[in-house]
């Protein structure tokens, strides 16, 4: 009897640890809230045309200067909007709204546009920062509160520029980047596709679908055993599955997937989470992100195709549970960005 009770308590603990409760939401909100207006440390990734462009991060990027770099700031803003929308009782709600309104003002977005419109900045944040920007726009668009609608309107001109850059760039990309870091082509298309569908942006949908098919349709036998590379924070195999699942009809996708990842159909398939040796190392901690990347794609497959992939929820839970406790440990190397990854895993889990 004692063993049964202990087993039940353990199962309950594991289940609750994998749920996005209000307590966890408050904890996750605290991470981007802490850094969204924290200017330093900062990695600008800036190409200087001349000495007049040397300036502090807040001057260069008044909307997205916090959280270490531009893209982390963007998806930190998405995290806060997502949490506000899904948890009306969120602590520090008014503070969050105030900071969002300060950062995403019409004037600040105009300055971001001016930066991106410089000729030598045309590829700035391509396509990782781009895809998160479109996800932020979609989250604001679908949040039916006056302040969110105002911020969505402020952000839209920047979003329109990013959408046009996708349409221009993707046909020029002769070969995809199948890496586990920022330039991963498949991940760079996924949120952009979601936004294009949401906004009924037909040219953007066409650009993404046509080029995803061109780049990935003939792929097969993805080398799962090669993952992860040393500092991956995205799963190359799973992110490719993510974009193809979005653009292909069911029968076509399942046929493609059997050639690309036949082992996923095995109900006994196991895949060990990426192990992090030192979470004080800003690159090694990337592997927590990889675990969330795998998790959100496993959840998406299991929820979309339960008949074939319900068994993947167990793998998703294992990956989520390995890295979730680590993102609130006070190490800035991970906390400035990992909350967004965890939240997206929860987002896919809950669909």
C-alpha positions as CSV (number, residue, x, y, z in Angstrom):
1,X,0.0,0.0,0.0
2,X,2.8,2.4,0.9
3,X,4.4,1.8,-2.5
4,X,1.1,2.5,-4.3
5,X,0.7,5.8,-2.4
6,X,4.2,6.9,-3.2
7,X,3.8,6.0,-6.8
8,X,0.6,8.0,-7.0
9,X,2.3,11.0,-5.4
10,X,5.2,10.8,-7.7
11,X,2.9,10.6,-10.8
12,X,0.9,13.6,-9.5
13,X,4.2,15.5,-9.0
14,X,5.4,14.8,-12.5
15,X,2.0,15.7,-14.0
16,X,1.8,19.0,-12.2
17,X,5.4,19.8,-13.1
18,X,4.4,19.6,-16.7
19,X,1.4,21.9,-16.5
20,X,1.4,25.7,-17.1
21,X,-0.1,26.7,-13.8
22,X,-0.6,30.3,-12.7
23,X,2.3,29.9,-10.3
24,X,4.6,28.8,-13.1
25,X,3.2,31.5,-15.4
26,X,4.1,34.2,-12.8
27,X,7.6,32.7,-12.5
28,X,8.1,32.6,-16.3
29,X,6.8,36.1,-16.7
30,X,9.3,37.4,-14.3
31,X,12.2,36.4,-16.6
32,X,11.5,38.6,-19.7
33,X,10.0,41.3,-17.4
34,X,13.4,41.4,-15.6
35,X,15.4,41.8,-18.8
36,X,13.2,43.6,-21.3
37,X,14.5,47.0,-20.2
38,X,17.9,45.7,-19.1
39,X,20.4,47.2,-21.5
40,X,23.6,45.3,-20.5
41,X,25.1,42.8,-21.0
42,X,24.3,43.1,-24.7
43,X,25.3,41.4,-28.0
44,X,24.5,43.8,-30.8
45,X,25.6,41.8,-33.8
46,X,25.9,45.1,-35.6
47,X,27.5,45.8,-39.0
48,X,29.0,49.3,-38.9
49,X,28.9,51.4,-42.0
50,X,30.9,54.1,-40.4
51,X,31.7,55.6,-36.9
52,X,28.4,57.5,-36.8
53,X,26.6,54.2,-36.3
54,X,28.3,53.5,-33.0
55,X,25.7,53.9,-30.2
56,X,24.4,52.2,-27.2
57,X,21.8,49.4,-27.6
58,X,18.8,51.4,-26.4
59,X,19.6,54.2,-28.9
60,X,19.9,51.7,-31.8
61,X,17.0,49.5,-30.8
62,X,14.6,51.4,-28.5
63,X,11.9,48.7,-28.7
64,X,14.1,45.6,-28.5
65,X,17.3,46.5,-26.7
66,X,16.9,44.3,-23.6
67,X,17.4,40.6,-22.9
68,X,20.9,40.4,-24.3
69,X,20.1,40.6,-28.0
70,X,17.4,41.7,-30.4
71,X,15.8,38.4,-31.1
72,X,15.7,37.4,-27.4
73,X,14.0,40.7,-26.7
74,X,11.4,40.1,-29.4
75,X,10.4,36.7,-28.1
76,X,10.5,38.0,-24.5
77,X,7.9,40.5,-25.5
78,X,5.9,37.6,-27.1
79,X,6.1,35.7,-23.9
80,X,4.6,38.5,-21.9
81,X,1.8,39.1,-24.3
82,X,1.0,35.4,-24.4
83,X,1.0,35.1,-20.6
84,X,-1.2,38.2,-20.2
85,X,-3.7,36.8,-22.7
86,X,-3.9,33.4,-21.1
87,X,-3.7,34.4,-17.4
88,X,-5.8,37.4,-16.7
89,X,-4.9,37.1,-13.0
90,X,-1.2,37.3,-13.7
91,X,0.8,39.1,-11.1
92,X,2.5,42.4,-12.0
93,X,0.0,42.7,-14.8
94,X,-0.1,46.5,-14.9
95,X,3.7,46.7,-14.8
96,X,4.0,44.3,-17.7
97,X,1.4,46.3,-19.8
98,X,3.2,49.6,-18.9
99,X,6.6,48.3,-20.1
100,X,5.1,46.8,-23.3
101,X,3.5,50.2,-24.1
102,X,6.8,52.0,-23.4
103,X,8.9,49.6,-25.6
104,X,6.4,49.1,-28.4
105,X,5.5,52.7,-28.9
106,X,4.9,54.0,-32.4
107,X,8.0,56.1,-32.2
108,X,10.2,53.2,-31.1
109,X,9.0,51.0,-33.8
110,X,9.7,53.7,-36.3
111,X,13.3,53.7,-35.1
112,X,13.5,50.0,-35.5
113,X,12.3,50.4,-39.0
114,X,14.9,53.0,-39.8
115,X,17.6,50.7,-38.6
116,X,16.4,47.7,-40.7
117,X,15.9,50.0,-43.7
118,X,19.6,50.8,-44.0
119,X,21.0,49.0,-47.0
120,X,23.6,47.1,-45.0
121,X,21.0,45.9,-42.5
122,X,18.8,44.1,-45.0
123,X,19.7,40.7,-43.6
124,X,19.6,41.7,-40.0
125,X,18.1,38.9,-37.8
126,X,17.3,36.8,-40.9
127,X,15.4,34.6,-40.3
128,X,15.3,33.8,-36.6
129,X,14.5,37.2,-35.3
130,X,12.1,37.7,-38.3
131,X,10.0,34.6,-37.4
132,X,9.7,35.6,-33.7
133,X,8.6,39.2,-34.8
134,X,5.8,37.7,-36.8
135,X,4.8,35.5,-33.9
136,X,4.7,38.6,-31.6
137,X,2.5,40.4,-34.2
138,X,0.1,37.4,-34.4
139,X,-0.2,37.3,-30.6
140,X,-1.0,41.0,-30.4
141,X,-3.5,40.8,-33.2
142,X,-5.4,38.0,-31.5
143,X,-5.5,39.7,-28.1
144,X,-8.8,41.5,-27.9
145,X,-7.8,44.2,-25.4
146,X,-7.5,47.9,-26.4
147,X,-3.8,48.2,-25.3
148,X,-2.9,45.1,-27.3
149,X,-4.7,46.3,-30.4
150,X,-2.9,49.6,-30.2
151,X,0.5,47.8,-29.9
152,X,-0.4,45.6,-32.8
153,X,-1.1,48.7,-34.9
154,X,2.3,50.2,-33.8
155,X,4.1,47.0,-34.7
156,X,2.4,46.3,-38.0
157,X,4.7,48.5,-40.3
158,X,7.8,46.6,-39.0
159,X,6.0,43.3,-39.6
160,X,5.1,44.3,-43.1
161,X,8.7,44.9,-43.9
162,X,9.7,41.5,-42.5
163,X,7.0,39.8,-44.5
164,X,8.3,41.4,-47.7
165,X,11.9,40.4,-46.9
166,X,10.8,36.8,-46.6
167,X,9.1,36.9,-50.0
168,X,12.3,38.5,-51.5
169,X,14.8,36.3,-49.7
170,X,13.4,32.7,-49.8
171,X,13.6,32.2,-53.6
172,X,17.3,33.2,-53.4
173,X,18.2,30.5,-50.9
174,X,19.5,27.7,-53.0
175,X,20.2,25.4,-50.1
176,X,18.6,25.2,-46.7
177,X,20.5,25.6,-43.5
178,X,20.0,22.4,-41.4
179,X,21.7,23.7,-38.3
180,X,20.5,23.7,-34.7
181,X,21.0,27.4,-34.2
182,X,19.6,30.8,-35.3
183,X,19.8,30.3,-39.1
184,X,17.9,27.1,-39.2
185,X,15.7,27.5,-42.3
186,X,12.8,25.3,-41.3
187,X,12.3,27.0,-38.0
188,X,12.6,30.4,-39.6
189,X,9.6,29.5,-41.8
190,X,7.3,28.0,-39.2
191,X,6.0,31.0,-37.2
192,X,6.1,33.0,-40.4
193,X,3.7,30.5,-41.9
194,X,1.4,30.7,-38.9
195,X,1.4,34.5,-39.2
196,X,0.8,34.3,-43.0
197,X,-2.2,32.1,-42.5
198,X,-3.5,34.2,-39.6
199,X,-3.1,37.4,-41.7
200,X,-4.4,35.8,-44.9
201,X,-1.1,37.0,-46.5
202,X,-1.3,35.0,-49.7
203,X,2.0,36.1,-51.2
204,X,3.8,35.2,-47.9
205,X,2.1,31.8,-47.7
206,X,3.0,31.1,-51.3
207,X,6.7,32.0,-50.8
208,X,7.0,29.8,-47.7
209,X,5.1,26.8,-49.1
210,X,6.8,26.9,-52.5
211,X,10.3,27.2,-51.1
212,X,9.8,24.7,-48.3
213,X,8.7,22.2,-50.8
214,X,11.7,23.0,-53.0
215,X,14.1,22.8,-50.2
216,X,12.7,19.9,-48.1
217,X,10.3,17.7,-50.2
218,X,12.9,15.2,-51.3
219,X,14.6,14.8,-48.0
220,X,14.6,11.4,-46.4
221,X,16.1,9.5,-43.4
222,X,17.0,12.5,-41.3
223,X,20.0,11.5,-39.2
224,X,18.4,11.6,-35.7
225,X,21.5,10.0,-34.3
226,X,23.6,13.1,-35.3
227,X,21.6,15.2,-32.8
228,X,22.4,17.1,-30.9
229,X,25.5,19.0,-32.0
230,X,27.4,20.7,-29.2
231,X,25.5,23.9,-28.8
232,X,22.2,23.3,-30.6
233,X,19.0,25.0,-29.3
234,X,16.8,23.8,-32.2
235,X,16.3,20.2,-33.4
236,X,17.2,20.2,-37.2
237,X,15.1,17.1,-37.8
238,X,12.1,18.1,-35.8
239,X,12.0,21.6,-37.1
240,X,11.9,20.4,-40.6
241,X,9.0,18.1,-39.7
242,X,7.4,21.2,-38.1
243,X,7.3,23.2,-41.3
244,X,6.3,20.3,-43.5
245,X,3.5,19.4,-41.2
246,X,2.2,22.9,-41.5
247,X,2.2,23.2,-45.3
248,X,1.3,19.6,-46.5
249,X,-2.1,18.0,-46.4
250,X,-2.5,15.0,-44.1
251,X,-1.9,12.1,-46.5
252,X,0.9,13.8,-48.3
253,X,2.6,14.7,-45.0
254,X,2.4,11.3,-43.5
255,X,3.8,9.7,-46.6
256,X,6.7,12.2,-46.6
257,X,7.3,11.6,-42.8
258,X,7.5,7.9,-43.3
259,X,10.5,8.5,-45.6
260,X,12.0,11.3,-43.5
261,X,11.6,9.9,-40.0
262,X,10.3,6.3,-40.0
263,X,11.4,5.7,-36.5
264,X,8.9,8.2,-35.1
265,X,6.1,5.7,-36.1
266,X,7.6,3.1,-33.7
267,X,5.5,3.3,-30.5
268,X,8.6,2.2,-28.5
269,X,10.9,4.8,-29.9
270,X,13.0,6.6,-27.3
271,X,15.2,9.7,-27.7
272,X,17.4,10.9,-24.8
273,X,17.1,14.6,-24.0
274,X,20.2,16.7,-24.6
275,X,22.3,16.9,-21.5
276,X,23.7,20.2,-20.3
277,X,27.1,20.0,-18.5
278,X,27.3,23.7,-17.4
279,X,24.4,26.1,-17.4
280,X,26.7,29.0,-16.6
281,X,28.1,28.6,-20.1
282,X,25.9,30.7,-22.6
283,X,26.5,28.2,-25.4
284,X,26.3,24.9,-23.6
285,X,22.9,25.9,-22.0
286,X,21.6,26.0,-25.6
287,X,20.8,22.3,-25.2
288,X,17.9,23.2,-22.9
289,X,16.4,25.0,-25.8
290,X,17.0,21.9,-28.0
291,X,14.9,19.9,-25.5
292,X,12.0,22.4,-25.7
293,X,12.3,22.4,-29.5
294,X,11.9,18.7,-29.6
295,X,9.1,18.9,-27.1
296,X,7.0,21.4,-29.0
297,X,7.3,19.4,-32.2
298,X,6.4,16.1,-30.5
299,X,3.4,17.7,-28.9
300,X,2.3,19.2,-32.2
301,X,2.5,15.8,-34.0
302,X,0.7,14.0,-31.1
303,X,-2.1,16.5,-31.0
304,X,-2.5,16.8,-34.8
305,X,-2.2,13.0,-35.5
306,X,-3.2,11.2,-32.3
307,X,-3.8,7.9,-34.0
308,X,-0.2,7.8,-35.2
309,X,1.7,9.7,-32.6
310,X,0.1,9.8,-29.2
311,X,3.1,7.9,-27.9
312,X,5.3,10.9,-28.7
313,X,3.7,12.8,-25.8
314,X,5.8,10.7,-23.4
315,X,8.9,11.8,-25.2
316,X,7.8,15.4,-25.2
317,X,7.1,15.3,-21.4
318,X,10.6,13.8,-20.8
319,X,12.3,16.6,-22.7
320,X,10.2,19.3,-21.1
321,X,10.7,17.9,-17.6
322,X,14.5,17.7,-18.1
323,X,15.0,21.3,-18.9
324,X,12.0,23.1,-17.3
325,X,13.5,23.3,-13.7
326,X,16.7,24.9,-15.1
327,X,15.2,28.1,-16.5
328,X,14.6,29.8,-13.2
329,X,18.0,29.1,-11.6
330,X,19.2,32.7,-11.8
331,X,21.7,32.2,-14.6
332,X,21.3,35.0,-17.1
333,X,22.9,32.8,-19.8
334,X,19.6,30.9,-20.0
335,X,17.0,32.9,-18.3
336,X,17.0,35.8,-20.8
337,X,15.6,33.5,-23.5
338,X,14.6,30.1,-22.3
339,X,11.2,31.1,-20.8
340,X,10.0,31.8,-24.4
341,X,11.0,28.3,-25.5
342,X,9.3,26.7,-22.5
343,X,6.2,28.7,-23.1
344,X,6.0,27.6,-26.8
345,X,6.3,24.0,-25.7
346,X,3.4,24.5,-23.3
347,X,1.5,26.3,-26.1
348,X,1.8,23.2,-28.4
349,X,1.1,20.9,-25.5
350,X,-2.2,22.6,-24.7
351,X,-3.5,22.6,-28.3
